[in-house]
Amino acid sequence: MSLSYIWSGFFLVGFAAAIAQWLFLGDTEIFKKIIDGTFETARMGVMDIALPLAGVMTLWLGIMNIGEKAGAIGWLAKVIAPFFSRIFPGVPKDHPATGHMVMNFSANLLGLDNAATPFGLKAMESLQTLNPNKDEPTDAQIMFLVLHTSGLTLIPLAIMAQRSIMGAADPSDIFIPCMIATYAATITGIIAVSIRQRINLFDRVLLGWIGGMTAAIGGVIWYFTQVLSRAEIEVVSKVVSNAILIGVIATFIIGALRKRVNVYDAFIEGAKGGIQTSLTVIPYLVGMLVAISVIRNAGVFGFVIDGFTWIFRGLGLNTDFVSALPTALMKPLSGSGAKAMMIDTMATYGPDSFVGRLACIFNGSADTTFYIVALYFGSVGIRKTRYAISCGLIADLAGVLTAIGVAYVFFG
């Protein structure tokens, strides 16, 4: 699938919805709302996302280069090679891309978004060096992107913090449901891509690694629920996550010094690419964000929610979850939009309501598929997405369905 068709489709669907509201509902302000939204979103894409990203990219690409000079990235690649060689068969053993992907996944697991994005863009750049057709992604790039969009996060720090701000009695009560939902999305993403790429999921090494990761996540859940008090969960999460990140930086520097690497020069060498990468992604990023803005401001989500409500009521099913769906629908499109939807839902229904909690679980169950596609593929000039988006959306759907199920189990 080409990004051109997706981008055009967003605009055309948005325009059709706006015309329908003007003709049938008499909304004379709808066109102004859409145009104002496009200008504001374009400004936000550059000023609030791309420019801050330049600073973060400059920092972390410099640190990443120190890690490479120190041999830490190569060491990570060797450790994870048995697993990655199965799900990324097109990536040679000990290739730097493996270490970059591990760093990206590790930062995501810890909820460290500022570090995850530079690591991820570096990983995509490394994978692009193995790509014979620069206009469309390789199998490895698709697997990496889908795993990233599934948003596997052990500790949803940002969501817990926002629940605390909104006055939730226990901001951390969505911790386990979020972990279960995002893990379901990740496993579904692996399965979906593996089927397309004919990867043998019954390989003993794969089963061992996936089983080990499942056990590790189960252990984290046990520790946080049985050992820590509710008040300690958020504090321990913040301390551990940031301590690990500081430890990584310190390890890179110490390792480089032991190898007699000029650490500062290595940092500058890597950091030079930060600004260029950020400038490269601006057109792709602004283009996709503006198209998403048209969909949102044209009221398409409202039509979809009304449709779901009508269908589920007609089937005689419980529709309590429908009011939280705007967050789920927005999440694949925009992280900031999904956060705004989540906050609005908690403000409307209460942070401790079933709907308020479910909106938080939706926000923590997956990542922003279309945004990530535009950012990561755009950074290396890929325009054809093949089956990356469809598999990413399948993973998102699994996360949404699991989120609804665990919300009823925990809070219903």
C-alpha positions as CSV (number, residue, x, y, z in Angstrom):
1,M,0.0,0.0,0.0
2,S,1.3,3.5,-0.9
3,L,1.3,6.3,1.6
4,S,-0.1,8.4,-1.3
5,Y,-3.4,6.5,-1.2
6,I,-3.7,6.6,2.6
7,W,-3.0,10.3,2.7
8,S,-5.4,11.1,-0.1
9,G,-8.0,8.8,1.5
10,F,-7.9,10.7,4.8
11,F,-8.5,14.0,3.0
12,L,-11.3,12.8,0.8
13,V,-13.1,11.0,3.7
14,G,-12.8,14.1,5.8
15,F,-14.1,16.4,3.0
16,A,-17.0,14.1,2.4
17,A,-17.9,14.1,6.1
18,A,-17.7,17.9,6.2
19,I,-20.0,18.3,3.2
20,A,-22.5,15.8,4.8
21,Q,-22.5,17.9,8.0
22,W,-23.0,21.1,6.1
23,L,-25.8,19.8,3.9
24,F,-27.7,17.7,6.5
25,L,-26.9,19.3,9.8
26,G,-26.5,22.9,8.7
27,D,-23.0,23.2,10.3
28,T,-21.7,26.3,8.5
29,E,-18.5,26.4,10.7
30,I,-17.3,23.0,9.7
31,F,-15.1,24.1,6.8
32,K,-13.4,26.9,8.9
33,K,-12.8,24.4,11.7
34,I,-11.0,22.0,9.2
35,I,-8.9,24.8,7.7
36,D,-7.9,26.2,11.0
37,G,-7.0,22.7,12.2
38,T,-4.7,22.1,9.2
39,F,-2.8,25.3,9.9
40,E,-2.5,24.6,13.7
41,T,-1.5,21.0,13.0
42,A,1.2,22.1,10.5
43,R,2.6,24.5,13.1
44,M,2.5,21.9,15.8
45,G,4.2,19.3,13.6
46,V,7.2,21.6,13.1
47,M,7.4,23.6,16.3
48,D,6.2,21.1,18.9
49,I,7.4,17.8,17.4
50,A,10.1,18.2,14.7
51,L,12.2,20.9,16.4
52,P,12.2,19.4,19.8
53,L,13.0,16.1,18.2
54,A,16.1,17.7,16.6
55,G,17.6,18.3,20.1
56,V,16.7,14.9,21.4
57,M,18.1,13.2,18.2
58,T,21.3,15.2,18.4
59,L,21.8,14.0,22.0
60,W,21.0,10.4,21.6
61,L,22.6,9.8,18.2
62,G,25.8,11.2,19.8
63,I,25.5,8.8,22.8
64,M,24.6,5.9,20.4
65,N,27.8,6.5,18.5
66,I,29.8,6.4,21.7
67,G,28.1,3.0,22.4
68,E,29.1,1.7,19.0
69,K,32.7,2.8,19.5
70,A,32.8,1.2,22.9
71,G,31.5,-2.1,21.4
72,A,28.3,-2.1,23.5
73,I,26.0,-2.2,20.5
74,G,27.8,-5.1,19.0
75,W,27.7,-6.9,22.3
76,L,23.9,-6.4,22.5
77,A,23.6,-7.7,19.0
78,K,25.4,-11.0,19.9
79,V,23.3,-11.5,23.0
80,I,20.0,-11.2,21.2
81,A,21.2,-12.7,17.9
82,P,19.6,-16.2,18.4
83,F,16.1,-14.6,18.7
84,F,16.5,-11.8,16.2
85,S,18.0,-14.2,13.6
86,R,14.6,-16.0,13.6
87,I,12.3,-13.0,13.3
88,F,14.7,-10.9,11.3
89,P,16.3,-13.6,9.0
90,G,17.3,-10.9,6.5
91,V,19.6,-9.1,9.0
92,P,23.1,-10.6,9.2
93,K,24.4,-11.7,12.6
94,D,26.3,-9.0,14.5
95,H,24.9,-6.3,12.2
96,P,24.6,-2.9,14.1
97,A,20.9,-2.7,13.3
98,T,20.3,-5.5,15.9
99,G,21.8,-3.5,18.7
100,H,19.9,-0.4,17.7
101,M,16.6,-2.3,17.6
102,V,17.4,-3.7,21.1
103,M,18.0,-0.2,22.4
104,N,14.7,1.0,20.9
105,F,12.7,-1.9,22.3
106,S,14.3,-1.5,25.7
107,A,13.5,2.2,25.9
108,N,9.9,1.5,24.9
109,L,9.6,-1.2,27.5
110,L,10.7,1.4,30.2
111,G,8.3,4.1,28.8
112,L,11.3,6.3,27.9
113,D,9.8,7.8,24.7
114,N,12.5,10.5,24.3
115,A,15.2,7.9,24.0
116,A,13.1,5.3,22.1
117,T,12.6,7.5,19.0
118,P,16.3,8.3,18.3
119,F,17.2,4.6,18.8
120,G,14.3,3.6,16.5
121,L,15.2,6.0,13.8
122,K,18.9,4.9,14.0
123,A,17.7,1.3,13.7
124,M,15.6,2.1,10.6
125,E,18.6,3.8,9.1
126,S,20.8,0.8,9.7
127,L,18.2,-1.6,8.2
128,Q,18.0,0.7,5.2
129,T,21.6,-0.1,4.4
130,L,20.5,-3.7,3.7
131,N,17.6,-2.6,1.5
132,P,18.1,-3.2,-2.2
133,N,14.9,-1.3,-3.1
134,K,15.1,2.0,-1.3
135,D,11.5,3.0,-2.1
136,E,9.8,0.2,-0.2
137,P,10.6,-1.6,3.2
138,T,12.3,-4.9,3.6
139,D,10.7,-7.7,5.6
140,A,13.0,-6.8,8.5
141,Q,11.9,-3.2,8.4
142,I,8.2,-4.2,8.5
143,M,8.7,-6.6,11.4
144,F,10.6,-3.9,13.3
145,L,7.9,-1.2,12.6
146,V,5.0,-3.5,13.6
147,L,6.8,-4.5,16.8
148,H,7.3,-0.8,17.5
149,T,3.7,0.2,16.7
150,S,2.4,-2.5,19.1
151,G,3.8,-0.3,21.8
152,L,5.0,-2.9,24.3
153,T,5.5,-0.9,27.5
154,L,6.1,-2.4,31.0
155,I,5.2,0.7,32.9
156,P,2.8,3.3,31.5
157,L,4.4,6.2,33.4
158,A,2.8,9.0,31.4
159,I,-0.7,7.6,31.8
160,M,-0.3,7.0,35.5
161,A,1.0,10.6,35.9
162,Q,-2.0,12.0,34.0
163,R,-4.4,10.0,36.1
164,S,-2.8,11.4,39.2
165,I,-3.2,14.9,37.9
166,M,-6.9,14.2,37.1
167,G,-7.4,13.2,40.8
168,A,-7.7,9.4,40.4
169,A,-7.9,7.6,43.8
170,D,-5.3,5.1,42.6
171,P,-3.4,6.3,39.5
172,S,-1.6,2.9,39.1
173,D,-4.8,0.7,39.0
174,I,-4.5,0.6,35.2
175,F,-1.0,-0.8,35.3
176,I,-1.7,-4.5,34.9
177,P,-4.6,-4.0,32.3
178,C,-2.3,-1.8,30.2
179,M,0.5,-4.4,30.3
180,I,-1.8,-7.2,29.4
181,A,-3.4,-5.3,26.5
182,T,0.0,-4.1,25.0
183,Y,1.5,-7.5,25.3
184,A,-1.5,-9.0,23.4
185,A,-0.9,-6.4,20.7
186,T,2.8,-7.2,20.5
187,I,2.3,-11.0,20.2
188,T,-0.5,-10.5,17.6
189,G,1.8,-8.2,15.6
190,I,4.6,-10.9,15.7
191,I,2.1,-13.5,14.5
192,A,0.6,-11.4,11.8
193,V,4.0,-10.4,10.3
194,S,5.4,-14.0,10.7
195,I,2.5,-15.4,8.7
196,R,3.1,-12.9,5.9
197,Q,6.9,-13.6,6.0
198,R,6.5,-17.4,6.5
199,I,8.5,-17.4,9.7
200,N,8.3,-20.6,11.7
201,L,6.9,-19.5,15.1
202,F,7.2,-23.1,16.5
203,D,11.0,-22.9,16.3
204,R,12.4,-23.9,19.7
205,V,14.5,-20.8,20.1
206,L,11.5,-18.5,19.3
207,L,9.2,-20.4,21.7
208,G,11.9,-20.2,24.4
209,W,12.4,-16.5,24.0
210,I,8.7,-15.7,23.8
211,G,8.0,-18.0,26.8
212,G,10.9,-16.3,28.7
213,M,9.5,-12.8,28.0
214,T,6.1,-13.9,29.0
215,A,7.4,-15.2,32.3
216,A,9.4,-12.0,32.8
217,I,6.4,-9.9,32.3
218,G,4.4,-12.2,34.7
219,G,7.2,-11.7,37.2
220,V,7.0,-7.9,36.9
221,I,3.2,-8.1,37.4
222,W,3.7,-10.3,40.5
223,Y,6.3,-8.0,42.0
224,F,4.3,-4.8,41.5
225,T,1.1,-6.3,42.8
226,Q,2.3,-8.6,45.6
227,V,5.5,-6.9,46.9
228,L,5.0,-3.2,46.4
229,S,2.2,-1.1,47.9
230,R,0.1,0.9,45.5
231,A,1.8,4.1,46.6
232,E,5.2,2.7,45.8
233,I,4.5,1.5,42.2
234,E,4.8,4.9,40.5
235,V,7.9,5.9,42.5
236,V,9.7,2.7,41.9
237,S,8.8,2.8,38.2
238,K,10.2,6.2,37.7
239,V,13.4,5.5,39.7
240,V,14.2,2.2,38.0
241,S,13.4,3.4,34.4
242,N,15.6,6.5,34.7
243,A,18.3,4.7,36.7
244,I,18.6,2.1,33.9
245,L,18.9,4.9,31.3
246,I,21.6,6.7,33.2
247,G,23.4,3.3,33.7
248,V,23.4,2.8,29.9
249,I,25.0,6.2,29.3
250,A,27.6,5.6,31.9
251,T,28.4,2.1,30.6
252,F,28.8,3.5,27.1
253,I,31.2,6.2,28.3
254,I,33.2,3.9,30.6
255,G,33.5,1.3,27.8
256,A,34.7,3.9,25.3
257,L,37.3,5.2,27.7
258,R,38.6,1.7,28.3
259,K,39.1,1.4,24.6
260,R,40.8,4.7,24.5
261,V,38.1,6.3,22.3
262,N,38.0,10.1,22.2
263,V,34.5,10.2,23.8
264,Y,33.7,13.8,23.0
265,D,34.7,13.5,19.3
266,A,32.7,10.3,19.1
267,F,29.7,12.1,20.5
268,I,30.0,15.0,18.1
269,E,30.5,12.6,15.1
270,G,27.2,10.9,15.9
271,A,25.3,14.0,17.0
272,K,25.8,15.7,13.6
273,G,23.1,13.5,12.1
274,G,20.4,14.7,14.5
275,I,19.5,17.9,12.8
276,Q,19.5,16.4,9.3
277,T,17.3,13.5,10.4
278,S,14.8,15.9,11.9
279,L,14.7,18.1,8.8
280,T,14.2,15.0,6.6
281,V,11.1,13.8,8.4
282,I,9.3,17.2,8.6
283,P,7.5,17.0,5.2
284,Y,6.4,13.4,5.9
285,L,5.4,14.2,9.5
286,V,3.4,17.4,8.7
287,G,1.7,15.8,5.7
288,M,0.4,12.9,7.8
289,L,-0.5,15.0,10.8
290,V,-2.5,17.4,8.6
291,A,-4.4,14.6,7.0
292,I,-5.2,13.2,10.4
293,S,-6.4,16.6,11.5
294,V,-8.9,16.8,8.6
295,I,-10.4,13.4,9.7
296,R,-10.7,14.5,13.3
297,N,-12.1,18.0,12.7
298,A,-14.5,16.8,10.1
299,G,-16.3,14.8,12.8
300,V,-15.6,11.4,11.3
301,F,-15.0,9.9,14.7
302,G,-18.5,11.0,15.8
303,F,-20.1,9.2,12.9
304,V,-18.1,6.0,13.7
305,I,-19.0,6.1,17.4
306,D,-22.7,6.6,16.6
307,G,-22.5,3.7,14.2
308,F,-20.9,1.4,16.8
309,T,-23.5,2.4,19.4
310,W,-26.4,1.6,17.1
311,I,-24.9,-1.8,16.1
312,F,-24.1,-2.9,19.7
313,R,-27.4,-1.8,21.0
314,G,-29.2,-3.6,18.2
315,L,-27.4,-6.8,19.2
316,G,-28.4,-6.3,22.8
317,L,-24.8,-6.0,24.0
318,N,-23.4,-3.9,26.8
319,T,-22.3,-0.5,25.3
320,D,-20.5,1.0,28.3
321,F,-17.2,0.8,26.5
322,V,-18.4,2.8,23.4
323,S,-17.9,6.2,25.1
324,A,-14.1,5.4,25.5
325,L,-13.7,4.4,21.8
326,P,-12.6,7.9,20.6
327,T,-9.3,7.3,22.4
328,A,-8.9,3.9,20.7
329,L,-9.7,5.3,17.3
330,M,-7.3,8.2,17.7
331,K,-4.4,6.2,19.1
332,P,-3.2,4.8,15.7
333,L,-3.3,8.3,14.2
334,S,-1.9,10.6,16.8
335,G,-0.4,10.2,20.2
336,S,-1.2,13.8,21.3
337,G,-4.7,13.4,20.0
338,A,-5.2,10.1,21.9
339,K,-3.9,11.8,25.0
340,A,-6.3,14.7,24.6
341,M,-9.2,12.2,24.1
342,M,-8.1,10.3,27.2
343,I,-8.0,13.4,29.3
344,D,-11.3,14.6,28.0
345,T,-12.9,11.2,28.8
346,M,-11.6,11.3,32.3
347,A,-12.8,14.9,32.8
348,T,-16.3,14.0,31.4
349,Y,-16.9,10.7,33.2
350,G,-14.3,10.8,36.0
351,P,-10.8,9.2,36.2
352,D,-12.2,6.3,38.3
353,S,-15.2,5.5,36.2
354,F,-15.2,2.5,33.9
355,V,-15.1,4.7,30.8
356,G,-12.3,6.8,32.2
357,R,-10.1,3.8,33.1
358,L,-10.8,2.1,29.8
359,A,-9.7,5.2,27.9
360,C,-6.4,5.0,29.8
361,I,-6.0,1.3,28.9
362,F,-6.7,2.1,25.3
363,N,-4.0,4.8,25.3
364,G,-1.5,2.3,26.8
365,S,-2.4,-0.7,24.6
366,A,-0.6,0.3,21.4
367,D,1.3,3.0,19.7
368,T,0.6,5.5,17.0
369,T,0.8,3.4,13.8
370,F,0.3,6.0,11.1
371,Y,2.5,8.6,12.9
372,I,5.3,6.0,13.3
373,V,5.0,4.9,9.7
374,A,5.3,8.5,8.5
375,L,8.2,9.2,10.8
376,Y,10.3,6.1,10.5
377,F,9.7,5.3,6.8
378,G,9.9,9.0,6.0
379,S,13.3,9.3,7.7
380,V,14.8,6.9,5.1
381,G,12.7,7.9,2.1
382,I,10.4,4.9,2.0
383,R,7.1,5.6,0.2
384,K,5.5,2.2,-0.3
385,T,4.4,0.5,3.0
386,R,3.6,-3.0,1.6
387,Y,1.7,-4.7,4.4
388,A,3.2,-2.8,7.3
389,I,0.1,-0.7,8.1
390,S,-2.3,-3.6,7.8
391,C,-0.3,-5.7,10.2
392,G,0.2,-2.8,12.5
393,L,-3.6,-2.1,12.6
394,I,-4.2,-5.8,13.3
395,A,-2.0,-5.5,16.3
396,D,-3.8,-2.4,17.4
397,L,-7.2,-4.1,17.1
398,A,-5.9,-7.0,19.3
399,G,-4.8,-4.4,21.9
400,V,-8.2,-2.7,21.7
401,L,-10.2,-5.9,22.1
402,T,-8.0,-7.1,24.9
403,A,-8.3,-3.7,26.6
404,I,-12.1,-4.0,26.6
405,G,-12.0,-7.5,28.0
406,V,-9.6,-6.8,30.8
407,A,-11.4,-3.5,31.7
408,Y,-14.6,-5.5,32.3
409,V,-12.7,-8.1,34.3
410,F,-10.9,-5.5,36.5
411,F,-13.4,-2.6,36.6
412,G,-16.7,-3.8,35.1
